[in-house]
Structure formats: structure tokens, C-alpha cells
Amino acid sequence: MASLYENKANGILADDMGMGKTIQAIAFLAYIFESIGKRDLPHLVIAPKSTIGNWMKEFNKWAPFFRVVNLIPTADRRDEILKNQMKKG
């Protein structure tokens, strides 16, 4: 049985809380970053607004080399964030 990644698809079953999905997802993204060399590609994590603070905290703890940007603000503000913070470099 091939994984989602091997089939060029991505996903996490987010059905139960407390199953370690946040850490697993961060570990997988860190693996791609470190082992496969995909350092210049952005990744998008979509999460409930109530969990974004935890996601940001866990990225800072387990993978501080990632540039993490919170895109909750209004559409106009998101455009500004993307222009200023998502640039390479």
C-alpha cells in the first residue's frame, strides 16, 4: 500500500484530538526540508483558528528553522504578509 506522499498527495486525518498529528506533520515537513532538499518550497497548514497558536508554538519548538507566518488577518493584510514575509531569503 503506497503512502499519500508516494502518490504525490498530502493529507492528515484530523478526526481525534491528542493523537500527535501536529508533531507528525511538523516532523514530516522537517524531513522534506532536511532530507529531500525541498528548502525553497512553501508549505500550507490549514487549521482551525483555535489551534493556530499551538501550531505556531510547536513549529518554534520542534522546527525553528521554518519561517512560519499566520495568515488569519483580512485579505488585504494577508497580501501584505505574503509580499513581505514569504519572500525567499
Stockholm file with secondary structure:
# STOCKHOLM 1.0

chainA/1-89         MASLYENKANGILADDMGMGKTIQAIAFLAYIFESIGKRDLPHLVIAPKSTIGNWMKEFNKWAPFFRVVNLIPTADRRDEILKNQMKKG
#=GR chainA/1-89 SS CCCTGGGTCCCCCCCSTTSSHHHHHHHHHHHIIIIICCCSCCCCCCCCGGGHHHHHHHHHHHCTTSCCCCCCSCHHHHHHHHHHHSSCC
#=GC SS_cons        CCCTGGGTCCCCCCCSTTSSHHHHHHHHHHHIIIIICCCSCCCCCCCCGGGHHHHHHHHHHHCTTSCCCCCCSCHHHHHHHHHHHSSCC
//
